[in-house]
């Protein structure tokens, strides 16, 4: 990996990895969806994206965890599969999260961010547990953009494609 790639976040597949079709890559991305994952990959999206990966903030199974974590920002990764170049062009869009009565209210900020960045949020909560009235850990969380982008990058490389972050220009 060259300095420019390290600076931009571009990741090429290991040498000799055969490139799969865009349809196979799309299927591999969608196969990342599982109930235990804190993110979801879905079809389509804004700005001409082929796929969108984002935190499951509005999923009933997950929003309580995100609310306890006090998550104030969320992220979407917009993906464009460029079969001609073998690149997964991607851009990150951030949004703010407001919690009202324990439910998330998402809004894209006018002070928006578009590009690439790394963020992390983590914490733990202690309280007296009901079952034995002893002080103990009741939850722990860690949300990092790496947890969202990492599996996407791994699938990209395994399918023989190059992960190409985009900050300026078209997706």
MDAnalysis code that builds the backbone (N, CA, C; Angstrom):
import MDAnalysis as mda
import numpy as np

u = mda.Universe.empty(513, n_residues=171, atom_resindex=np.repeat(np.arange(171), 3), trajectory=True)
u.add_TopologyAttr("name", ["N", "CA", "C"] * 171)
u.add_TopologyAttr("resid", np.arange(1, 172))
u.add_TopologyAttr("resname", ["UNK", "UNK", "UNK", "UNK", "UNK", "UNK", "UNK", "UNK", "UNK", "UNK", "UNK", "UNK", "UNK", "UNK", "UNK", "UNK", "UNK", "UNK", "UNK", "UNK", "UNK", "UNK", "UNK", "UNK", "UNK", "UNK", "UNK", "UNK", "UNK", "UNK", "UNK", "UNK", "UNK", "UNK", "UNK", "UNK", "UNK", "UNK", "UNK", "UNK", "UNK", "UNK", "UNK", "UNK", "UNK", "UNK", "UNK", "UNK", "UNK", "UNK", "UNK", "UNK", "UNK", "UNK", "UNK", "UNK", "UNK", "UNK", "UNK", "UNK", "UNK", "UNK", "UNK", "UNK", "UNK", "UNK", "UNK", "UNK", "UNK", "UNK", "UNK", "UNK", "UNK", "UNK", "UNK", "UNK", "UNK", "UNK", "UNK", "UNK", "UNK", "UNK", "UNK", "UNK", "UNK", "UNK", "UNK", "UNK", "UNK", "UNK", "UNK", "UNK", "UNK", "UNK", "UNK", "UNK", "UNK", "UNK", "UNK", "UNK", "UNK", "UNK", "UNK", "UNK", "UNK", "UNK", "UNK", "UNK", "UNK", "UNK", "UNK", "UNK", "UNK", "UNK", "UNK", "UNK", "UNK", "UNK", "UNK", "UNK", "UNK", "UNK", "UNK", "UNK", "UNK", "UNK", "UNK", "UNK", "UNK", "UNK", "UNK", "UNK", "UNK", "UNK", "UNK", "UNK", "UNK", "UNK", "UNK", "UNK", "UNK", "UNK", "UNK", "UNK", "UNK", "UNK", "UNK", "UNK", "UNK", "UNK", "UNK", "UNK", "UNK", "UNK", "UNK", "UNK", "UNK", "UNK", "UNK", "UNK", "UNK", "UNK", "UNK", "UNK", "UNK", "UNK", "UNK", "UNK", "UNK", "UNK", "UNK"])
u.atoms.positions = np.array([
    [0.857, -1.185, 0.000],
    [0.000, 0.000, 0.000],
    [0.888, 1.227, 0.000],
    [0.663, 2.113, -0.962],
    [1.448, 3.332, -1.065],
    [0.943, 4.404, -0.117],
    [1.733, 5.466, 0.009],
    [1.360, 6.579, 0.882],
    [0.023, 7.171, 0.464],
    [-0.174, 7.363, -0.845],
    [-1.418, 7.955, -1.323],
    [-2.614, 7.082, -0.943],
    [-2.477, 5.760, -1.095],
    [-3.567, 4.852, -0.725],
    [-3.833, 4.916, 0.768],
    [-2.768, 4.993, 1.572],
    [-2.948, 5.072, 3.019],
    [-3.669, 6.364, 3.391],
    [-3.345, 7.434, 2.703],
    [-3.958, 8.732, 2.970],
    [-5.425, 8.770, 2.541],
    [-5.743, 8.153, 1.409],
    [-7.105, 8.226, 0.869],
    [-8.026, 7.116, 1.349],
    [-7.479, 6.024, 1.853],
    [-8.313, 4.897, 2.275],
    [-8.575, 3.889, 1.164],
    [-7.924, 4.073, 0.005],
    [-8.092, 3.141, -1.106],
    [-7.485, 1.803, -0.721],
    [-8.191, 0.704, -1.023],
    [-7.697, -0.634, -0.701],
    [-7.900, -1.538, -1.906],
    [-6.790, -2.052, -2.416],
    [-6.840, -2.966, -3.552],
    [-6.920, -4.402, -3.026],
    [-7.482, -5.305, -3.815],
    [-7.542, -6.711, -3.379],
    [-6.153, -7.337, -3.411],
    [-5.960, -8.442, -2.691],
    [-4.666, -9.133, -2.754],
    [-4.352, -9.535, -4.195],
    [-3.085, -9.502, -4.540],
    [-2.660, -9.864, -5.898],
    [-3.167, -11.260, -6.249],
    [-3.663, -11.392, -7.469],
    [-4.133, -12.684, -7.951],
    [-5.573, -13.020, -7.607],
    [-6.252, -12.137, -6.872],
    [-7.652, -12.386, -6.537],
    [-8.506, -12.141, -7.776],
    [-9.226, -13.162, -8.246],
    [-10.049, -12.956, -9.443],
    [-11.225, -12.019, -9.142],
    [-11.515, -11.152, -10.107],
    [-12.626, -10.222, -9.926],
    [-13.943, -10.905, -10.278],
    [-14.878, -10.870, -9.351],
    [-16.209, -11.421, -9.559],
    [-17.083, -10.376, -10.262],
    [-18.233, -10.783, -10.722],
    [-19.151, -9.868, -11.401],
    [-19.775, -8.893, -10.406],
    [-20.323, -7.818, -10.934],
    [-21.016, -6.839, -10.082],
    [-22.203, -7.483, -9.378],
    [-22.880, -8.411, -10.043],
    [-24.028, -9.099, -9.427],
    [-23.577, -9.948, -8.243],
    [-22.429, -10.643, -8.398],
    [-21.899, -11.447, -7.291],
    [-21.465, -10.554, -6.135],
    [-20.856, -9.424, -6.457],
    [-20.437, -8.481, -5.417],
    [-21.653, -7.930, -4.680],
    [-22.674, -7.546, -5.416],
    [-23.909, -7.037, -4.805],
    [-24.499, -8.087, -3.860],
    [-24.558, -9.329, -4.311],
    [-25.095, -10.414, -3.480],
    [-24.249, -10.610, -2.222],
    [-22.925, -10.485, -2.344],
    [-22.043, -10.627, -1.185],
    [-22.268, -9.505, -0.179],
    [-22.475, -8.277, -0.683],
    [-22.783, -7.168, 0.225],
    [-24.100, -7.424, 0.958],
    [-25.128, -7.820, 0.235],
    [-26.440, -8.061, 0.842],
    [-26.397, -9.242, 1.805],
    [-25.479, -10.177, 1.590],
    [-25.338, -11.327, 2.491],
    [-24.768, -10.920, 3.857],
    [-24.236, -9.698, 3.964],
    [-23.761, -9.204, 5.262],
    [-24.920, -8.959, 6.228],
    [-26.127, -8.824, 5.708],
    [-27.287, -8.544, 6.557],
    [-27.594, -9.753, 7.435],
    [-27.632, -9.503, 8.724],
    [-28.019, -10.516, 9.710],
    [-28.545, -9.778, 10.931],
    [-29.374, -10.424, 11.701],
    [-29.998, -9.768, 12.857],
    [-28.988, -9.271, 13.879],
    [-27.845, -9.944, 13.998],
    [-26.871, -9.566, 15.022],
    [-25.954, -8.421, 14.589],
    [-26.037, -7.987, 13.333],
    [-25.191, -6.887, 12.862],
    [-25.836, -5.547, 13.187],
    [-25.050, -4.565, 13.658],
    [-25.616, -3.254, 13.992],
    [-25.853, -2.372, 12.772],
    [-25.644, -2.921, 11.576],
    [-25.860, -2.159, 10.346],
    [-26.645, -3.016, 9.365],
    [-27.142, -2.356, 8.331],
    [-27.881, -3.046, 7.274],
    [-27.408, -2.508, 5.929],
    [-27.358, -3.403, 4.942],
    [-27.034, -3.015, 3.573],
    [-28.309, -3.166, 2.763],
    [-28.690, -2.116, 2.049],
    [-29.926, -2.166, 1.274],
    [-29.687, -1.650, -0.148],
    [-30.628, -1.961, -1.013],
    [-30.554, -1.559, -2.421],
    [-30.791, -0.060, -2.580],
    [-30.160, 0.487, -3.610],
    [-30.443, 1.849, -4.043],
    [-30.114, 2.924, -3.045],
    [-30.561, 4.098, -3.356],
    [-30.341, 5.197, -2.445],
    [-30.119, 6.492, -3.184],
    [-29.822, 7.527, -2.435],
    [-29.635, 8.850, -3.022],
    [-28.325, 8.948, -3.800],
    [-28.186, 9.988, -4.568],
    [-26.968, 10.309, -5.290],
    [-26.500, 9.198, -6.223],
    [-27.421, 8.414, -6.738],
    [-27.065, 7.372, -7.683],
    [-26.341, 6.187, -7.075],
    [-26.497, 5.966, -5.792],
    [-25.842, 4.834, -5.134],
    [-26.515, 3.528, -5.550],
    [-25.700, 2.486, -5.712],
    [-26.240, 1.160, -5.995],
    [-26.708, 0.480, -4.708],
    [-25.947, 0.700, -3.627],
    [-26.268, 0.129, -2.318],
    [-25.994, 1.174, -1.245],
    [-26.652, 1.017, -0.103],
    [-26.446, 1.905, 1.036],
    [-26.259, 1.035, 2.275],
    [-25.195, 1.295, 3.023],
    [-24.968, 0.618, 4.304],
    [-25.130, 1.673, 5.394],
    [-25.879, 1.340, 6.447],
    [-26.077, 2.311, 7.525],
    [-26.395, 1.607, 8.828],
    [-26.162, 2.344, 9.936],
    [-26.485, 1.812, 11.264],
    [-27.973, 1.524, 11.347],
    [-28.354, 0.538, 12.129],
    [-29.759, 0.132, 12.306],
    [-30.454, 0.981, 13.369],
    [-30.307, 2.257, 13.320],
    [-30.843, 3.131, 14.368],
    [-32.360, 3.060, 14.441],
    [-33.042, 2.911, 13.325],
    [-34.504, 2.879, 13.358],
    [-35.068, 1.462, 13.491],
    [-34.223, 0.465, 13.597],
    [-34.659, -0.914, 13.789],
    [-35.060, -1.099, 15.259],
    [-36.251, -1.611, 15.494],
    [-36.772, -1.757, 16.855],
    [-35.836, -2.582, 17.746],
    [-35.155, -3.551, 17.171],
    [-34.249, -4.388, 17.968],
    [-32.996, -3.631, 18.389],
    [-32.661, -2.581, 17.661],
    [-31.398, -1.899, 17.887],
    [-31.519, -0.504, 18.480],
    [-32.653, 0.183, 18.301],
    [-32.639, 1.590, 18.709],
    [-32.494, 1.772, 20.210],
    [-32.906, 0.788, 21.011],
    [-32.714, 0.908, 22.456],
    [-31.225, 0.902, 22.801],
    [-30.463, 0.071, 22.101],
    [-29.019, 0.013, 22.330],
    [-28.373, 1.338, 21.923],
    [-28.760, 1.847, 20.758],
    [-28.212, 3.122, 20.308],
    [-28.636, 4.255, 21.248],
    [-29.866, 4.212, 21.744],
    [-30.346, 5.252, 22.658],
    [-29.560, 5.227, 23.962],
    [-29.353, 4.024, 24.522],
    [-28.566, 3.915, 25.750],
    [-27.155, 4.424, 25.544],
    [-26.637, 4.217, 24.347],
    [-25.287, 4.675, 24.034],
    [-25.232, 6.190, 23.886],
    [-26.408, 6.825, 23.775],
    [-26.437, 8.273, 23.600],
    [-25.898, 8.697, 22.252],
    [-26.039, 7.824, 21.269],
    [-25.518, 8.102, 19.941],
    [-26.154, 9.375, 19.385],
    [-25.334, 10.316, 18.993],
    [-25.825, 11.593, 18.489],
    [-25.609, 11.745, 16.989],
    [-24.769, 10.903, 16.416],
    [-24.504, 10.957, 14.982],
    [-24.586, 9.551, 14.418],
    [-25.037, 9.491, 13.198],
    [-25.070, 8.231, 12.475],
    [-24.361, 8.418, 11.155],
    [-24.196, 7.327, 10.444],
    [-23.511, 7.407, 9.159],
    [-24.136, 6.462, 8.158],
    [-24.079, 6.872, 6.929],
    [-24.436, 6.036, 5.791],
    [-23.190, 5.934, 4.922],
    [-22.989, 4.767, 4.326],
    [-21.941, 4.613, 3.327],
    [-22.656, 4.304, 2.025],
    [-22.550, 5.223, 1.082],
    [-23.167, 5.052, -0.227],
    [-22.168, 4.343, -1.131],
    [-22.622, 3.284, -1.798],
    [-21.739, 2.459, -2.620],
    [-22.163, 2.495, -4.078],
    [-21.186, 2.657, -4.951],
    [-21.427, 2.609, -6.390],
    [-20.489, 1.552, -6.957],
    [-21.022, 0.550, -7.623],
    [-20.226, -0.529, -8.188],
    [-19.855, -0.168, -9.625],
    [-18.592, 0.113, -9.866],
    [-18.122, 0.503, -11.192],
    [-17.452, -0.712, -11.829],
    [-18.229, -1.464, -12.593],
    [-17.721, -2.710, -13.163],
    [-16.604, -2.461, -14.174],
    [-16.628, -1.338, -14.879],
    [-15.595, -1.040, -15.877],
    [-14.208, -0.924, -15.245],
    [-14.133, -0.346, -14.047],
    [-12.841, -0.163, -13.376],
    [-12.597, -1.177, -12.266],
    [-13.632, -1.935, -11.881],
    [-13.494, -2.892, -10.783],
    [-13.381, -2.206, -9.437],
    [-14.010, -1.034, -9.319],
    [-13.937, -0.270, -8.080],
    [-15.305, -0.170, -7.405],
    [-15.273, -0.197, -6.086],
    [-16.446, 0.147, -5.292],
    [-16.197, 1.569, -4.822],
    [-16.794, 2.513, -5.535],
    [-16.670, 3.920, -5.156],
    [-17.623, 4.144, -3.990],
    [-17.158, 4.833, -2.971],
    [-17.987, 5.006, -1.779],
    [-17.770, 6.362, -1.153],
    [-18.828, 6.818, -0.523],
    [-18.783, 8.092, 0.184],
    [-19.585, 7.933, 1.472],
    [-19.131, 8.597, 2.509],
    [-19.818, 8.555, 3.799],
    [-20.630, 9.830, 3.965],
    [-21.889, 9.665, 4.402],
    [-22.743, 10.807, 4.745],
    [-23.112, 10.681, 6.207],
    [-22.941, 11.736, 6.948],
    [-23.288, 11.741, 8.368],
    [-24.642, 12.387, 8.577],
    [-25.314, 11.981, 9.641],
    [-26.568, 12.607, 10.026],
    [-26.645, 12.673, 11.541],
    [-27.486, 13.564, 12.038],
    [-27.647, 13.698, 13.478],
    [-28.854, 12.888, 13.935],
    [-28.789, 12.457, 15.187],
    [-29.861, 11.668, 15.783],
    [-30.318, 12.381, 17.044],
    [-31.609, 12.639, 17.126],
    [-32.204, 13.182, 18.346],
    [-33.124, 12.110, 18.904],
    [-33.078, 11.922, 20.220],
    [-33.908, 10.900, 20.860],
    [-35.080, 11.580, 21.542],
    [-36.290, 11.180, 21.176],
    [-37.504, 11.730, 21.773],
    [-38.308, 10.582, 22.338],
    [-38.501, 10.602, 23.640],
    [-39.232, 9.545, 24.342],
    [-38.650, 8.173, 24.009],
    [-37.324, 8.119, 23.893],
    [-36.648, 6.856, 23.630],
    [-36.658, 6.414, 22.185],
    [-37.249, 7.207, 21.293],
    [-37.302, 6.842, 19.873],
    [-36.405, 7.771, 19.066],
    [-35.767, 7.230, 18.012],
    [-34.850, 8.064, 17.235],
    [-35.572, 8.955, 16.243],
    [-35.061, 10.160, 16.085],
    [-35.516, 11.086, 15.055],
    [-34.261, 11.466, 14.266],
    [-34.195, 11.026, 13.003],
    [-33.001, 11.230, 12.199],
    [-33.153, 12.468, 11.329],
    [-32.075, 13.218, 11.185],
    [-32.105, 14.359, 10.275],
    [-30.724, 14.562, 9.690],
    [-30.711, 14.841, 8.398],
    [-29.457, 15.175, 7.752],
    [-29.221, 16.646, 7.995],
    [-28.084, 16.959, 8.530],
    [-27.770, 18.313, 8.949],
    [-27.464, 19.207, 7.755],
    [-27.782, 20.493, 7.908],
    [-27.400, 21.439, 6.874],
    [-25.882, 21.648, 6.921],
    [-25.291, 21.369, 8.058],
    [-23.845, 21.382, 8.209],
    [-23.388, 19.961, 7.920],
    [-23.594, 19.519, 6.693],
    [-23.389, 18.119, 6.365],
    [-21.926, 17.807, 6.121],
    [-21.627, 16.538, 6.219],
    [-20.303, 16.028, 5.900],
    [-20.458, 15.018, 4.792],
    [-19.567, 15.097, 3.833],
    [-19.563, 14.122, 2.758],
    [-18.114, 13.821, 2.462],
    [-17.740, 12.579, 2.541],
    [-16.362, 12.202, 2.287],
    [-16.002, 10.973, 3.081],
    [-14.865, 11.005, 3.754],
    [-14.377, 9.870, 4.518],
    [-13.872, 10.367, 5.870],
    [-14.180, 9.633, 6.920],
    [-13.605, 9.927, 8.222],
    [-13.781, 8.719, 9.120],
    [-13.083, 8.741, 10.233],
    [-13.132, 7.645, 11.197],
    [-13.627, 8.223, 12.511],
    [-14.634, 7.593, 13.088],
    [-15.170, 8.024, 14.380],
    [-15.368, 6.812, 15.257],
    [-15.351, 7.039, 16.581],
    [-15.601, 5.958, 17.514],
    [-16.354, 6.504, 18.720],
    [-17.286, 5.716, 19.212],
    [-18.030, 6.044, 20.417],
    [-18.123, 4.765, 21.243],
    [-17.852, 4.852, 22.546],
    [-17.942, 3.654, 23.363],
    [-18.298, 4.038, 24.786],
    [-18.776, 3.084, 25.519],
    [-19.132, 3.343, 26.907],
    [-19.722, 2.111, 27.556],
    [-20.005, 2.241, 28.819],
    [-20.593, 1.149, 29.580],
    [-21.475, 1.754, 30.660],
    [-22.446, 0.991, 31.112],
    [-23.341, 1.475, 32.162],
    [-23.426, 0.489, 33.308],
    [-23.416, 1.002, 34.527],
    [-23.528, 0.170, 35.720],
    [-24.766, 0.580, 36.495],
    [-25.402, -0.385, 37.095],
    [-26.589, -0.124, 37.909],
    [-26.791, -1.314, 38.840],
    [-27.736, -1.149, 39.757],
    [-28.089, -2.277, 40.605],
    [-28.987, -3.208, 39.814],
    [-28.600, -4.473, 39.745],
    [-29.363, -5.455, 38.977],
    [-30.545, -5.926, 39.794],
    [-31.670, -6.111, 39.113],
    [-32.912, -6.513, 39.773],
    [-32.808, -7.877, 40.436],
    [-32.125, -8.816, 39.752],
    [-32.134, -10.190, 40.247],
    [-31.404, -10.384, 41.573],
    [-30.339, -9.636, 41.824],
    [-29.606, -9.837, 43.072],
    [-29.271, -8.527, 43.796],
    [-29.768, -7.407, 43.289],
    [-29.557, -6.080, 43.871],
    [-28.082, -5.738, 44.060],
    [-27.227, -6.338, 43.258],
    [-25.798, -6.029, 43.307],
    [-25.452, -5.088, 42.164],
    [-24.473, -4.243, 42.422],
    [-24.007, -3.341, 41.381],
    [-23.294, -4.157, 40.307],
    [-23.666, -3.929, 39.064],
    [-23.039, -4.675, 37.976],
    [-23.210, -3.967, 36.644],
    [-22.486, -4.444, 35.667],
    [-22.566, -3.878, 34.329],
    [-23.892, -4.286, 33.695],
    [-24.635, -3.302, 33.177],
    [-25.927, -3.597, 32.556],
    [-25.883, -3.451, 31.039],
    [-24.928, -2.699, 30.520],
    [-24.741, -2.652, 29.079],
    [-23.349, -2.129, 28.751],
    [-22.911, -2.459, 27.554],
    [-21.644, -1.980, 27.035],
    [-21.833, -1.796, 25.534],
    [-21.254, -0.750, 24.994],
    [-21.400, -0.531, 23.570],
    [-20.112, 0.033, 22.996],
    [-19.959, -0.171, 21.711],
    [-18.859, 0.404, 20.953],
    [-19.337, 0.543, 19.515],
    [-19.363, 1.754, 19.023],
    [-19.738, 2.000, 17.644],
    [-18.595, 2.758, 16.995],
    [-18.060, 2.202, 15.947],
    [-16.968, 2.840, 15.226],
    [-17.245, 2.703, 13.739],
    [-16.824, 3.702, 12.975],
    [-17.038, 3.617, 11.532],
    [-16.350, 2.373, 10.976],
    [-15.297, 1.898, 11.621],
    [-14.612, 0.677, 11.197],
    [-15.561, -0.522, 11.248],
    [-16.469, -0.544, 12.219],
    [-17.423, -1.658, 12.324],
    [-18.424, -1.644, 11.172],
    [-18.641, -0.501, 10.591],
    [-19.533, -0.376, 9.440],
    [-18.763, -0.604, 8.138],
    [-17.620, 0.067, 7.995],
    [-16.864, -0.013, 6.746],
    [-16.017, -1.277, 6.627],
    [-15.529, -1.793, 7.740],
    [-14.641, -2.959, 7.700],
    [-15.212, -4.151, 6.948],
    [-16.419, -4.612, 7.298],
    [-16.998, -5.740, 6.557],
    [-17.220, -5.432, 5.077],
    [-17.545, -4.190, 4.760],
    [-17.725, -3.799, 3.358],
    [-16.403, -3.887, 2.601],
    [-15.328, -3.433, 3.243],
    [-14.016, -3.495, 2.617],
    [-13.544, -4.936, 2.444],
    [-13.827, -5.790, 3.424],
    [-13.430, -7.192, 3.339],
    [-14.146, -7.898, 2.193],
    [-15.441, -7.661, 2.045],
    [-16.201, -8.253, 0.946],
    [-15.662, -7.754, -0.388],
    [-15.371, -6.457, -0.467],
    [-14.847, -5.869, -1.693],
    [-13.563, -6.577, -2.123],
    [-12.627, -6.724, -1.200],
    [-11.345, -7.365, -1.512],
    [-11.535, -8.841, -1.863],
    [-12.378, -9.543, -1.114],
    [-12.610, -10.969, -1.368],
    [-13.205, -11.216, -2.749],
    [-13.938, -10.241, -3.251],
    [-14.558, -10.368, -4.570],
    [-13.641, -9.854, -5.688],
    [-12.410, -9.417, -5.319],
    [-11.442, -8.976, -6.317],
    [-11.617, -7.547, -6.792],
    [-12.356, -6.757, -6.039],
    [-12.601, -5.362, -6.407],
    [-11.739, -4.450, -5.532],
    [-11.624, -3.187, -5.945],
    [-10.872, -2.180, -5.201],
    [-11.847, -1.251, -4.484],
    [-11.586, -1.004, -3.213],
    [-12.368, -0.067, -2.393],
    [-11.813, 1.331, -2.652],
    [-12.630, 2.232, -3.197],
    [-12.153, 3.576, -3.549],
    [-13.028, 4.642, -2.913],
    [-12.595, 5.199, -1.788],
    [-13.336, 6.290, -1.166],
    [-13.329, 7.535, -2.057],
    [-14.441, 8.258, -2.036],
    [-14.595, 9.473, -2.824],
    [-14.972, 10.601, -1.866],
    [-14.245, 11.695, -1.948],
    [-14.581, 12.863, -1.134],
    [-15.155, 13.970, -2.014],
    [-14.619, 14.091, -3.216],
    [-15.055, 15.123, -4.144],
    [-15.437, 14.454, -5.450],
    [-16.278, 15.079, -6.206],
    [-16.691, 14.516, -7.482],
    [-17.885, 13.595, -7.314],
    [-18.192, 12.909, -8.392],
    [-19.389, 12.069, -8.372],
    [-19.087, 10.705, -7.789],
    [-20.113, 10.133, -7.235],
    [-20.010, 8.802, -6.655],
    [-19.828, 7.811, -7.786],
])
